[in-house]
Structures are given as structure tokens and as C-alpha cells.
Amino acid sequence: MTGKLRLGVNIDHVATVRNARGSAYPDPVRAAKLAEEAGADGITAHLREDRRHISDVDIDRLMAELSLPLNFEMAATDEMQAIALRHKPHAVCIVPEKRQEVTTEGGLEVAKQENRLAHFIAPLRDAGCRVSIFIAADRAQIEAAARIGAAVVELHTGAYCDHHAAGDFAARDAELERLRDMAAFAHSMGLEVHAGHGLTYDTVKPVAAFPEVMELNIGHFLIGEAIFRGLPESIREMRRLMDEARAEAQDGARR
């Protein structure tokens, strides 16, 4: 089952830098094109309710100019549903969103709002979008995502990465084990499994080695690293580490 792992590059924080000065640069669409040249398999962009980074015009241009598939991250609101139905991107990823948060803080609570979310994603699915739900590595949330008709779950890797950064390696390893178990469980439920949030060169390989994970979505770290080595080289190094982890996992499975 272990195959090539896809890399989705999130370009949100190119727009963050642009918006800090209210300028026309740096251009997130240019970043998306550079990401494609560097080996990305898709582009992720989150159009937030407060438009703090990606704008409506960015989404318009990405849909018009991008040759890679667009993964459109969005909250479960009527406004975002209408925008997604107008554009019909390759994929929509439903994420939790709070105005006061710095970034997405956790997975979507699916189990407690199944009926609403099932009705919310049905038109998106009918329009041909692949519907992904961004969730914690939790059995109840995975089961709920399957019941509402999602095609994909994206497991939130933020806690694992935060524990690593804090040097709490026991908690990191426990979270990694939970991610591993829930990736396998989600796959057994017939869901395609993705993962993302906070992944870096130091944390990506253990997650990339999970055979059930088909895609990683990585953004903030790559945009930060691009300051020092350029965006294409930053992406190529991430791609190299992901491929290396996948090859090592395949070798281990054959032994």
C-alpha cells in the first residue's frame, strides 16, 4: 500500500507577508507556480472569514492560473460554501475557525454536529469537489467524518510538532503513536488519509512513513525557510525528506 506521498504546499503566509504592508507583493500565485516547479503535487489556500491572508482575488487567480489541483480550506459557513460552489476546486477541506486564533488550533468537532455538516458538504460533493475534514487523531471524529460522507480526513499534527519543539519527547512519541493508529483506523473506514499542521524538516519523516497517509499539507515552515534558502529549494528539501521516509518504510515492510 505504501506509495508516493503527495505534497500540498500551503501558500497562505506568502499573503500574510504581502498584507503586512498592504502591498501587491509577494504574490501568492507566483509562489504557487514556483511550488509546482519545485515538485509540489497541489496547492492549499485557506480563505478565512476575516481575510487575514488569502483574499477572494487570490482564489480567483489560483483557479484561473494554476495547473496543480487546489485544496480550498474553508470554514463551514454559508459564505464559504457559496464561494466553493462557484469555483468548484479539486478539493475543499473543512476546518474550524475562530477570529481570535493565530492559526487553526485543533481539529473540527464533527461528532457533535454530524447532521449540520452532512447537509453542508453534500452540495460540495455533488459539485465534484473532494471533501476533506481536518480533525484530531480521534476515533470518534474519524467515525463521524465517515458517516457524514467525507472522502478524506486530514489528521492534525500540531500537537505532535509542538511537543517536539518543546523537547517533551515522551509526549511527542505518544502523540505520534496516536497519529499512527488513527491513520490506520481511518484507512480501514474507507477514508483517504492526509496529515498536516506545523510539520518541519525535523518532524516530517515519522509522519511521512505512515503507509496510510497519502498527502501532507505544509505551509508556514516552508514559507519561513524560504527566507533563508528560497522557496523552490525549501520545497525540494521537504520533498526529499518525504521521499526518503517513504522509501525507508517500503524497505522495512519488505524485510
Accessible surface in RSA format (square Angstrom, percent):
REM  Atomic radii and reference values for relative SASA: ProtOr
REM  Chains: A
REM  Algorithm: Lee & Richards
REM  Probe-radius: 1.40
REM  Slices: 20
REM RES _ NUM      All-atoms   Total-Side   Main-Chain    Non-polar    All polar
REM                ABS   REL    ABS   REL    ABS   REL    ABS   REL    ABS   REL
RES MET A   1   135.45  70.1  60.32  39.9  75.13 178.9  73.46  62.5  61.99  82.1
RES THR A   2    28.55  20.3  12.68  12.9  15.87  37.8   4.47   6.0  24.09  36.4
RES GLY A   3    25.46  31.4   0.00   N/A  25.46  31.4  25.46  69.9   0.00   0.0
RES LYS A   4   134.30  65.5 110.03  67.5  24.28  57.8  77.19  69.5  57.12  60.8
RES LEU A   5     0.51   0.3   0.10   0.1   0.41   1.0   0.10   0.1   0.41   1.1
RES ARG A   6    76.17  32.0  76.17  38.8   0.00   0.0  40.14  54.9  36.03  21.8
RES LEU A   7     0.16   0.1   0.00   0.0   0.16   0.4   0.16   0.1   0.00   0.0
RES GLY A   8     2.15   2.7   0.00   N/A   2.15   2.7   2.10   5.8   0.05   0.1
RES VAL A   9     0.04   0.0   0.04   0.0   0.00   0.0   0.04   0.0   0.00   0.0
RES ASN A  10    20.55  14.2  20.13  19.5   0.42   1.0   3.99   9.6  16.56  16.0
RES ILE A  11     0.00   0.0   0.00   0.0   0.00   0.0   0.00   0.0   0.00   0.0
RES ASP A  12     7.30   5.1   7.30   7.3   0.00   0.0   0.14   0.3   7.15   7.1
RES HIS A  13    44.54  24.3  44.32  30.8   0.22   0.6  28.73  29.6  15.81  18.4
RES VAL A  14    11.87   7.8  10.92   9.9   0.95   2.3  11.87  10.3   0.00   0.0
RES ALA A  15     0.00   0.0   0.00   0.0   0.00   0.0   0.00   0.0   0.00   0.0
RES THR A  16    55.93  39.8  53.81  54.6   2.12   5.0  52.87  71.0   3.06   4.6
RES VAL A  17    85.69  56.4  80.15  72.6   5.54  13.3  82.23  71.5   3.45   9.4
RES ARG A  18    27.33  11.5  27.25  13.9   0.08   0.2   7.84  10.7  19.48  11.8
RES ASN A  19    57.15  39.4  36.31  35.1  20.84  50.2  21.18  51.0  35.97  34.8
RES ALA A  20    85.29  78.4  42.48  65.6  42.81  97.4  55.76  78.5  29.53  78.2
RES ARG A  21   199.72  83.9 169.22  86.3  30.50  72.6  59.69  81.6 140.03  84.9
RES GLY A  22    70.08  86.4   0.00   N/A  70.08  86.4  34.44  94.5  35.64  79.8
RES SER A  23    33.47  28.3  12.80  17.1  20.67  47.6  22.13  47.1  11.34  15.9
RES ALA A  24    90.75  83.4  65.68 101.4  25.07  57.0  72.71 102.4  18.04  47.8
RES TYR A  25   151.06  70.5 150.23  85.5   0.83   2.2 113.74  85.5  37.31  46.0
RES PRO A  26    50.79  37.0  46.42  42.3   4.37  15.9  50.79  41.9   0.00   0.0
RES ASP A  27    37.56  26.3  32.23  32.1   5.33  12.6  16.63  39.1  20.92  20.9
RES PRO A  28     0.00   0.0   0.00   0.0   0.00   0.0   0.00   0.0   0.00   0.0
RES VAL A  29     0.43   0.3   0.43   0.4   0.00   0.0   0.43   0.4   0.00   0.0
RES ARG A  30   165.84  69.6 163.59  83.4   2.25   5.4  45.67  62.4 120.18  72.8
RES ALA A  31     6.38   5.9   4.58   7.1   1.80   4.1   5.75   8.1   0.63   1.7
RES ALA A  32     0.00   0.0   0.00   0.0   0.00   0.0   0.00   0.0   0.00   0.0
RES LYS A  33    84.98  41.5  83.88  51.5   1.11   2.6  48.52  43.7  36.46  38.8
RES LEU A  34    53.76  29.9  53.76  38.5   0.00   0.0  53.76  37.8   0.00   0.0
RES ALA A  35     0.00   0.0   0.00   0.0   0.00   0.0   0.00   0.0   0.00   0.0
RES GLU A  36    61.91  35.5  51.77  39.2  10.13  24.1  16.68  32.3  45.22  36.9
RES GLU A  37   136.57  78.4  99.68  75.4  36.89  87.8  48.96  94.7  87.62  71.5
RES ALA A  38     6.09   5.6   0.00   0.0   6.09  13.9   1.98   2.8   4.11  10.9
RES GLY A  39    29.34  36.2   0.00   N/A  29.34  36.2  26.55  72.9   2.80   6.3
RES ALA A  40     7.00   6.4   0.00   0.0   7.00  15.9   0.00   0.0   7.00  18.5
RES ASP A  41    38.38  26.9  25.96  25.8  12.42  29.4   9.85  23.2  28.53  28.5
RES GLY A  42    11.53  14.2   0.00   N/A  11.53  14.2  11.28  30.9   0.26   0.6
RES ILE A  43     0.76   0.4   0.00   0.0   0.76   1.8   0.02   0.0   0.73   2.0
RES THR A  44     0.59   0.4   0.59   0.6   0.00   0.0   0.01   0.0   0.58   0.9
RES ALA A  45     0.00   0.0   0.00   0.0   0.00   0.0   0.00   0.0   0.00   0.0
RES HIS A  46     5.50   3.0   5.50   3.8   0.00   0.0   0.00   0.0   5.50   6.4
RES LEU A  47     0.02   0.0   0.00   0.0   0.02   0.1   0.00   0.0   0.02   0.1
RES ARG A  48     5.14   2.2   5.05   2.6   0.08   0.2   0.00   0.0   5.14   3.1
RES GLU A  49    80.36  46.1  69.36  52.5  11.00  26.2  11.99  23.2  68.37  55.8
RES ASP A  50    49.56  34.7  23.27  23.2  26.29  62.2  19.35  45.5  30.21  30.1
RES ARG A  51    65.07  27.3  51.84  26.4  13.23  31.5  37.84  51.7  27.22  16.5
RES ARG A  52    72.57  30.5  52.51  26.8  20.06  47.8  45.59  62.3  26.98  16.4
RES HIS A  53    10.23   5.6   9.92   6.9   0.32   0.8   3.10   3.2   7.13   8.3
RES ILE A  54     0.00   0.0   0.00   0.0   0.00   0.0   0.00   0.0   0.00   0.0
RES SER A  55    33.51  28.3  33.51  44.7   0.00   0.0  29.51  62.8   4.00   5.6
RES ASP A  56    49.22  34.5  47.26  47.0   1.97   4.6  27.11  63.8  22.11  22.1
RES VAL A  57    95.28  62.7  95.20  86.2   0.08   0.2  95.20  82.7   0.08   0.2
RES ASP A  58     3.53   2.5   3.53   3.5   0.00   0.0   0.00   0.0   3.53   3.5
RES ILE A  59     2.08   1.2   2.08   1.6   0.00   0.0   2.08   1.5   0.00   0.0
RES ASP A  60    61.35  43.0  55.97  55.7   5.38  12.7  23.96  56.4  37.39  37.3
RES ARG A  61    78.01  32.8  76.78  39.1   1.24   2.9  34.91  47.7  43.10  26.1
RES LEU A  62     0.42   0.2   0.00   0.0   0.42   1.1   0.00   0.0   0.42   1.1
RES MET A  63    64.38  33.3  39.93  26.4  24.46  58.2  40.43  34.4  23.96  31.7
RES ALA A  64    87.09  80.1  44.06  68.0  43.03  97.9  54.75  77.1  32.35  85.7
RES GLU A  65    72.40  41.6  47.04  35.6  25.36  60.4  30.98  59.9  41.42  33.8
RES LEU A  66    24.27  13.5   2.56   1.8  21.72  54.6   3.11   2.2  21.17  57.0
RES SER A  67    91.73  77.5  53.05  70.8  38.68  89.1  53.12 113.1  38.61  54.1
RES LEU A  68    28.68  16.0  21.34  15.3   7.34  18.5  21.80  15.3   6.88  18.5
RES PRO A  69    57.41  41.8  47.33  43.1  10.08  36.6  56.04  46.3   1.38   8.5
RES LEU A  70     5.53   3.1   3.17   2.3   2.37   6.0   3.21   2.3   2.32   6.3
RES ASN A  71    16.53  11.4  15.87  15.3   0.65   1.6  11.71  28.2   4.82   4.7
RES PHE A  72     2.20   1.1   2.20   1.4   0.00   0.0   2.20   1.3   0.00   0.0
RES GLU A  73    18.71  10.7  18.71  14.2   0.00   0.0   0.00   0.0  18.71  15.3
RES MET A  74     0.00   0.0   0.00   0.0   0.00   0.0   0.00   0.0   0.00   0.0
RES ALA A  75    10.11   9.3  10.10  15.6   0.01   0.0  10.10  14.2   0.01   0.0
RES ALA A  76    13.03  12.0   2.34   3.6  10.69  24.3   2.34   3.3  10.69  28.3
RES THR A  77    51.63  36.7  46.39  47.0   5.24  12.5  50.23  67.5   1.40   2.1
RES ASP A  78   119.29  83.6 111.36 110.8   7.93  18.8  37.96  89.3  81.34  81.1
RES GLU A  79    82.50  47.4  71.25  53.9  11.25  26.8  46.73  90.4  35.78  29.2
RES MET A  80     1.37   0.7   1.37   0.9   0.00   0.0   1.37   1.2   0.00   0.0
RES GLN A  81    32.07  17.9  32.07  23.4   0.00   0.0   0.00   0.0  32.07  24.3
RES ALA A  82    57.17  52.6  48.42  74.7   8.75  19.9  52.92  74.5   4.26  11.3
RES ILE A  83    11.87   6.8  11.87   8.8   0.00   0.0  11.87   8.5   0.00   0.0
RES ALA A  84     0.23   0.2   0.00   0.0   0.23   0.5   0.23   0.3   0.00   0.0
RES LEU A  85    51.57  28.7  48.59  34.8   2.98   7.5  48.89  34.3   2.68   7.2
RES ARG A  86   150.28  63.1 119.93  61.1  30.35  72.3  74.17 101.4  76.11  46.1
RES HIS A  87    35.95  19.7  22.25  15.5  13.71  35.1  16.15  16.6  19.80  23.0
RES LYS A  88   114.87  56.0  98.52  60.4  16.35  38.9  64.11  57.7  50.76  54.1
RES PRO A  89     3.16   2.3   1.38   1.3   1.78   6.5   1.54   1.3   1.62  10.1
RES HIS A  90    96.72  52.9  80.26  55.8  16.46  42.1  54.88  56.6  41.84  48.7
RES ALA A  91    12.65  11.6  12.65  19.5   0.00   0.0  12.65  17.8   0.00   0.0
RES VAL A  92     0.00   0.0   0.00   0.0   0.00   0.0   0.00   0.0   0.00   0.0
RES CYS A  93     0.13   0.1   0.13   0.1   0.00   0.0   0.13   0.3   0.00   0.0
RES ILE A  94     0.00   0.0   0.00   0.0   0.00   0.0   0.00   0.0   0.00   0.0
RES VAL A  95     3.48   2.3   2.61   2.4   0.87   2.1   2.61   2.3   0.87   2.4
RES PRO A  96    31.80  23.2  27.50  25.1   4.30  15.6  31.80  26.3   0.00   0.0
RES GLU A  97    40.33  23.2   8.21   6.2  32.12  76.5   5.28  10.2  35.05  28.6
RES LYS A  98   100.39  49.0  95.11  58.4   5.28  12.6  59.66  53.7  40.72  43.4
RES ARG A  99   146.58  61.5 129.82  66.2  16.77  39.9  61.50  84.0  85.08  51.6
RES GLN A 100   146.51  81.9 112.56  82.3  33.95  80.8  68.79 146.4  77.72  58.9
RES GLU A 101     7.02   4.0   2.95   2.2   4.07   9.7   1.75   3.4   5.26   4.3
RES VAL A 102   135.33  89.0 119.78 108.4  15.55  37.5 123.96 107.7  11.36  30.8
RES THR A 103    59.36  42.2  57.85  58.7   1.51   3.6  42.33  56.9  17.03  25.8
RES THR A 104    12.26   8.7  11.46  11.6   0.80   1.9   3.73   5.0   8.53  12.9
RES GLU A 105   105.37  60.5  73.59  55.7  31.79  75.7  40.39  78.1  64.98  53.1
RES GLY A 106    25.91  31.9   0.00   N/A  25.91  31.9  23.12  63.5   2.78   6.2
RES GLY A 107    24.46  30.2   0.00   N/A  24.46  30.2   1.06   2.9  23.40  52.4
RES LEU A 108    14.22   7.9  11.88   8.5   2.33   5.9  11.88   8.3   2.33   6.3
RES GLU A 109    65.43  37.6  60.04  45.4   5.39  12.8  40.12  77.6  25.31  20.7
RES VAL A 110     0.00   0.0   0.00   0.0   0.00   0.0   0.00   0.0   0.00   0.0
RES ALA A 111    37.80  34.8  19.07  29.4  18.73  42.6  19.07  26.9  18.73  49.6
RES LYS A 112   179.38  87.5 141.12  86.6  38.27  91.1  93.14  83.8  86.24  91.9
RES GLN A 113    49.96  27.9  42.20  30.8   7.76  18.5  24.00  51.1  25.95  19.7
RES GLU A 114    45.24  26.0  41.90  31.7   3.34   8.0  18.81  36.4  26.43  21.6
RES ASN A 115   110.79  76.4 102.14  98.7   8.65  20.8  38.78  93.3  72.00  69.6
RES ARG A 116   117.52  49.3 109.02  55.6   8.49  20.2  72.33  98.9  45.18  27.4
RES LEU A 117     0.00   0.0   0.00   0.0   0.00   0.0   0.00   0.0   0.00   0.0
RES ALA A 118    31.32  28.8  27.40  42.3   3.93   8.9  27.68  39.0   3.65   9.7
RES HIS A 119   126.91  69.4 115.69  80.4  11.22  28.7  84.98  87.6  41.92  48.8
RES PHE A 120    14.38   7.2   9.21   5.7   5.17  13.5  14.14   8.6   0.23   0.7
RES ILE A 121     0.00   0.0   0.00   0.0   0.00   0.0   0.00   0.0   0.00   0.0
RES ALA A 122    28.69  26.4  28.69  44.3   0.00   0.0  28.69  40.4   0.00   0.0
RES PRO A 123    49.21  35.9  42.87  39.1   6.34  23.0  46.93  38.7   2.28  14.2
RES LEU A 124     0.00   0.0   0.00   0.0   0.00   0.0   0.00   0.0   0.00   0.0
RES ARG A 125   102.18  42.9  91.09  46.4  11.09  26.4  39.26  53.7  62.92  38.1
RES ASP A 126   119.30  83.6  81.53  81.1  37.77  89.3  33.29  78.3  86.01  85.8
RES ALA A 127    29.99  27.6   5.27   8.1  24.73  56.3  16.04  22.6  13.95  37.0
RES GLY A 128    61.37  75.7   0.00   N/A  61.37  75.7  35.71  98.0  25.66  57.5
RES CYS A 129     4.95   3.7   0.73   0.8   4.22   9.9   0.18   0.5   4.77   5.1
RES ARG A 130    80.56  33.8  76.76  39.1   3.80   9.0  35.30  48.3  45.26  27.4
RES VAL A 131     1.21   0.8   0.39   0.4   0.82   2.0   0.39   0.3   0.82   2.2
RES SER A 132     5.02   4.2   5.02   6.7   0.00   0.0   4.80  10.2   0.22   0.3
RES ILE A 133     0.00   0.0   0.00   0.0   0.00   0.0   0.00   0.0   0.00   0.0
RES PHE A 134     8.22   4.1   8.22   5.1   0.00   0.0   8.22   5.0   0.00   0.0
RES ILE A 135     0.00   0.0   0.00   0.0   0.00   0.0   0.00   0.0   0.00   0.0
RES ALA A 136    36.11  33.2  34.97  54.0   1.14   2.6  35.59  50.1   0.52   1.4
RES ALA A 137     1.56   1.4   0.00   0.0   1.56   3.5   0.00   0.0   1.56   4.1
RES ASP A 138    51.86  36.3  49.40  49.2   2.46   5.8   9.84  23.2  42.02  41.9
RES ARG A 139   121.69  51.1 118.80  60.6   2.89   6.9  45.02  61.5  76.67  46.5
RES ALA A 140    49.49  45.5  45.37  70.0   4.12   9.4  46.89  66.0   2.60   6.9
RES GLN A 141    21.24  11.9  21.24  15.5   0.00   0.0   6.08  12.9  15.15  11.5
RES ILE A 142     0.00   0.0   0.00   0.0   0.00   0.0   0.00   0.0   0.00   0.0
RES GLU A 143    52.96  30.4  52.93  40.0   0.03   0.1   5.90  11.4  47.06  38.4
RES ALA A 144     0.00   0.0   0.00   0.0   0.00   0.0   0.00   0.0   0.00   0.0
RES ALA A 145     0.00   0.0   0.00   0.0   0.00   0.0   0.00   0.0   0.00   0.0
RES ALA A 146    29.30  26.9  11.12  17.2  18.18  41.4  12.50  17.6  16.80  44.5
RES ARG A 147   149.02  62.6 111.31  56.7  37.71  89.8  68.83  94.1  80.18  48.6
RES ILE A 148     9.33   5.3   1.59   1.2   7.74  18.7   4.09   2.9   5.23  14.2
RES GLY A 149    30.16  37.2   0.00   N/A  30.16  37.2  24.34  66.8   5.82  13.0
RES ALA A 150     9.70   8.9   0.00   0.0   9.70  22.1   0.00   0.0   9.70  25.7
RES ALA A 151    37.93  34.9  25.75  39.7  12.18  27.7  34.70  48.9   3.23   8.6
RES VAL A 152     2.33   1.5   2.33   2.1   0.00   0.0   2.33   2.0   0.00   0.0
RES VAL A 153     0.00   0.0   0.00   0.0   0.00   0.0   0.00   0.0   0.00   0.0
RES GLU A 154     4.30   2.5   4.30   3.3   0.00   0.0   0.00   0.0   4.30   3.5
RES LEU A 155     1.74   1.0   1.74   1.2   0.00   0.0   1.74   1.2   0.00   0.0
RES HIS A 156    18.74  10.2  15.46  10.7   3.28   8.4  10.07  10.4   8.67  10.1
RES THR A 157     0.11   0.1   0.10   0.1   0.01   0.0   0.11   0.1   0.00   0.0
RES GLY A 158     3.15   3.9   0.00   N/A   3.15   3.9   3.15   8.7   0.00   0.0
RES ALA A 159    39.16  36.0  33.71  52.0   5.45  12.4  38.08  53.6   1.08   2.9
RES TYR A 160     3.96   1.8   3.86   2.2   0.10   0.3   0.58   0.4   3.38   4.2
RES CYS A 161     9.98   7.6   6.48   7.2   3.50   8.2   6.77  17.1   3.22   3.5
RES ASP A 162    96.10  67.3  91.29  90.9   4.81  11.4  24.83  58.4  71.27  71.1
RES HIS A 163    57.48  31.4  57.17  39.7   0.31   0.8  35.01  36.1  22.47  26.1
RES HIS A 164    48.08  26.3  42.85  29.8   5.23  13.4  29.62  30.5  18.47  21.5
RES ALA A 165    90.60  83.3  50.92  78.6  39.68  90.3  59.33  83.6  31.27  82.8
RES ALA A 166    83.81  77.1  41.84  64.6  41.97  95.5  54.71  77.0  29.10  77.1
RES GLY A 167    40.48  49.9   0.00   N/A  40.48  49.9  19.29  52.9  21.19  47.5
RES ASP A 168    67.75  47.5  60.58  60.3   7.17  16.9  21.76  51.2  45.99  45.9
RES PHE A 169   101.30  50.7  97.85  60.6   3.45   9.0  97.97  59.4   3.33   9.5
RES ALA A 170    82.44  75.8  63.79  98.4  18.65  42.4  72.28 101.8  10.16  26.9
RES ALA A 171    28.80  26.5  19.18  29.6   9.62  21.9  26.26  37.0   2.53   6.7
RES ARG A 172    54.26  22.8  54.26  27.7   0.00   0.0   5.12   7.0  49.14  29.8
RES ASP A 173    70.82  49.6  65.37  65.1   5.45  12.9  28.67  67.5  42.15  42.0
RES ALA A 174    65.10  59.9  49.73  76.7  15.38  35.0  58.30  82.1   6.80  18.0
RES GLU A 175    18.39  10.6  16.42  12.4   1.97   4.7   3.01   5.8  15.38  12.6
RES LEU A 176    21.70  12.1  21.70  15.5   0.00   0.0  21.70  15.2   0.00   0.0
RES GLU A 177    81.74  46.9  81.60  61.7   0.14   0.3  39.04  75.5  42.69  34.9
RES ARG A 178    97.29  40.9  92.86  47.3   4.43  10.6  50.72  69.3  46.58  28.2
RES LEU A 179     1.49   0.8   1.49   1.1   0.00   0.0   1.49   1.0   0.00   0.0
RES ARG A 180    92.48  38.8  92.32  47.1   0.16   0.4  40.84  55.8  51.65  31.3
RES ASP A 181    72.09  50.5  64.93  64.6   7.16  16.9  18.29  43.0  53.80  53.7
RES MET A 182    20.38  10.6  20.38  13.5   0.00   0.0  19.03  16.2   1.35   1.8
RES ALA A 183     0.00   0.0   0.00   0.0   0.00   0.0   0.00   0.0   0.00   0.0
RES ALA A 184    42.57  39.1  37.67  58.1   4.90  11.1  38.39  54.1   4.18  11.1
RES PHE A 185    30.31  15.2  25.37  15.7   4.94  12.9  29.99  18.2   0.32   0.9
RES ALA A 186     0.00   0.0   0.00   0.0   0.00   0.0   0.00   0.0   0.00   0.0
RES HIS A 187    80.61  44.1  74.15  51.5   6.46  16.5  46.57  48.0  34.03  39.6
RES SER A 188    84.11  71.1  45.30  60.5  38.81  89.4  45.98  97.9  38.13  53.4
RES MET A 189    76.43  39.6  49.65  32.9  26.78  63.8  33.59  28.6  42.83  56.7
RES GLY A 190    69.30  85.5   0.00   N/A  69.30  85.5  37.10 101.8  32.19  72.1
RES LEU A 191     7.57   4.2   4.26   3.0   3.31   8.3   5.00   3.5   2.58   6.9
RES GLU A 192    40.34  23.2  30.50  23.1   9.85  23.4  16.39  31.7  23.96  19.6
RES VAL A 193     0.50   0.3   0.02   0.0   0.49   1.2   0.02   0.0   0.49   1.3
RES HIS A 194    14.77   8.1  14.77  10.3   0.00   0.0  11.79  12.2   2.98   3.5
RES ALA A 195     1.53   1.4   1.53   2.4   0.00   0.0   1.53   2.2   0.00   0.0
RES GLY A 196     0.28   0.3   0.00   N/A   0.28   0.3   0.28   0.8   0.00   0.0
RES HIS A 197    50.41  27.6  39.27  27.3  11.14  28.5  23.56  24.3  26.85  31.2
RES GLY A 198    43.87  54.1   0.00   N/A  43.87  54.1  29.16  80.0  14.70  32.9
RES LEU A 199     1.95   1.1   0.20   0.1   1.75   4.4   0.20   0.1   1.75   4.7
RES THR A 200    36.24  25.8  36.24  36.7   0.00   0.0  33.00  44.3   3.24   4.9
RES TYR A 201    38.45  18.0  29.66  16.9   8.79  22.9  29.68  22.3   8.78  10.8
RES ASP A 202   109.78  76.9  85.21  84.8  24.57  58.1  14.03  33.0  95.74  95.5
RES THR A 203     2.56   1.8   2.35   2.4   0.21   0.5   2.56   3.4   0.00   0.0
RES VAL A 204     0.00   0.0   0.00   0.0   0.00   0.0   0.00   0.0   0.00   0.0
RES LYS A 205    53.89  26.3  52.76  32.4   1.13   2.7  34.98  31.5  18.91  20.1
RES PRO A 206    48.31  35.2  38.90  35.5   9.41  34.2  47.53  39.2   0.77   4.8
RES VAL A 207     1.00   0.7   1.00   0.9   0.00   0.0   1.00   0.9   0.00   0.0
RES ALA A 208     0.00   0.0   0.00   0.0   0.00   0.0   0.00   0.0   0.00   0.0
RES ALA A 209    32.44  29.8  28.25  43.6   4.19   9.5  28.44  40.1   4.00  10.6
RES PHE A 210     5.68   2.8   5.20   3.2   0.48   1.3   5.68   3.4   0.00   0.0
RES PRO A 211    45.90  33.5  45.90  41.8   0.00   0.0  45.90  37.9   0.00   0.0
RES GLU A 212    22.15  12.7  20.35  15.4   1.80   4.3   0.90   1.7  21.25  17.3
RES VAL A 213     0.54   0.4   0.54   0.5   0.00   0.0   0.54   0.5   0.00   0.0
RES MET A 214    57.22  29.6  57.22  37.9   0.00   0.0  49.28  41.9   7.94  10.5
RES GLU A 215    24.11  13.8  24.11  18.2   0.00   0.0   1.91   3.7  22.20  18.1
RES LEU A 216     0.00   0.0   0.00   0.0   0.00   0.0   0.00   0.0   0.00   0.0
RES ASN A 217    10.25   7.1   4.69   4.5   5.56  13.4   4.30  10.4   5.95   5.7
RES ILE A 218     5.43   3.1   1.98   1.5   3.45   8.3   5.43   3.9   0.00   0.0
RES GLY A 219     9.24  11.4   0.00   N/A   9.24  11.4   1.40   3.8   7.84  17.6
RES HIS A 220   130.69  71.4 124.02  86.2   6.67  17.1  76.38  78.7  54.31  63.2
RES PHE A 221    49.46  24.7  41.71  25.8   7.75  20.2  46.49  28.2   2.97   8.5
RES LEU A 222     0.00   0.0   0.00   0.0   0.00   0.0   0.00   0.0   0.00   0.0
RES ILE A 223    20.45  11.6  19.10  14.2   1.35   3.2  19.10  13.8   1.35   3.7
RES GLY A 224    29.24  36.1   0.00   N/A  29.24  36.1  28.31  77.7   0.93   2.1
RES GLU A 225    34.31  19.7  32.15  24.3   2.15   5.1   0.02   0.0  34.29  28.0
RES ALA A 226    22.77  20.9  13.28  20.5   9.48  21.6  13.52  19.0   9.24  24.5
RES ILE A 227   140.42  79.9 106.29  79.2  34.14  82.3 114.71  82.6  25.71  69.8
RES PHE A 228   167.04  83.6 129.26  80.1  37.79  98.3 133.72  81.1  33.32  95.4
RES ARG A 229    97.52  40.9  73.48  37.5  24.04  57.2  28.74  39.3  68.77  41.7
RES GLY A 230    30.87  38.1   0.00   N/A  30.87  38.1  27.55  75.6   3.32   7.4
RES LEU A 231    18.04  10.0  14.08  10.1   3.97  10.0  14.08   9.9   3.97  10.7
RES PRO A 232    34.93  25.5  34.93  31.8   0.00   0.0  34.93  28.8   0.00   0.0
RES GLU A 233    71.27  40.9  70.67  53.5   0.61   1.4  28.43  55.0  42.84  35.0
RES SER A 234     0.00   0.0   0.00   0.0   0.00   0.0   0.00   0.0   0.00   0.0
RES ILE A 235     0.00   0.0   0.00   0.0   0.00   0.0   0.00   0.0   0.00   0.0
RES ARG A 236   116.04  48.7 111.20  56.7   4.84  11.5  51.48  70.4  64.56  39.1
RES GLU A 237    32.54  18.7  30.92  23.4   1.62   3.9   3.68   7.1  28.86  23.6
RES MET A 238     0.00   0.0   0.00   0.0   0.00   0.0   0.00   0.0   0.00   0.0
RES ARG A 239    22.37   9.4  22.37  11.4   0.00   0.0  22.37  30.6   0.00   0.0
RES ARG A 240   114.12  47.9 108.68  55.4   5.45  13.0  67.79  92.6  46.33  28.1
RES LEU A 241    16.35   9.1  16.35  11.7   0.00   0.0  16.35  11.5   0.00   0.0
RES MET A 242     0.00   0.0   0.00   0.0   0.00   0.0   0.00   0.0   0.00   0.0
RES ASP A 243    58.86  41.2  53.34  53.1   5.53  13.1  27.90  65.7  30.97  30.9
RES GLU A 244    63.85  36.7  56.76  42.9   7.09  16.9  25.92  50.1  37.93  31.0
RES ALA A 245     3.18   2.9   1.39   2.1   1.79   4.1   2.27   3.2   0.90   2.4
RES ARG A 246     8.80   3.7   8.80   4.5   0.00   0.0   8.80  12.0   0.00   0.0
RES ALA A 247    48.76  44.8  46.07  71.1   2.69   6.1  47.53  66.9   1.23   3.3
RES GLU A 248    94.95  54.5  85.66  64.8   9.28  22.1  44.11  85.3  50.84  41.5
RES ALA A 249    25.27  23.2   9.03  13.9  16.24  36.9  19.80  27.9   5.48  14.5
RES GLN A 250    56.17  31.4  54.14  39.6   2.03   4.8   7.49  16.0  48.68  36.9
RES ASP A 251    55.68  39.0  53.45  53.2   2.23   5.3   9.76  23.0  45.92  45.8
RES GLY A 252    39.20  48.3   0.00   N/A  39.20  48.3  24.77  68.0  14.43  32.3
RES ALA A 253    83.22  76.5  43.53  67.2  39.69  90.3  56.10  79.0  27.13  71.9
RES ARG A 254   176.43  74.1 138.45  70.6  37.98  90.4  76.22 104.2 100.22  60.7
RES ARG A 255   222.13  93.3 157.56  80.3  64.57 153.7  98.78 135.0 123.35  74.8
END  Absolute sums over single chains surface
CHAIN  1 A    11192.4       8791.1       2401.3       6268.4       4924.0
END  Absolute sums over all chains
TOTAL         11192.4       8791.1       2401.3       6268.4       4924.0
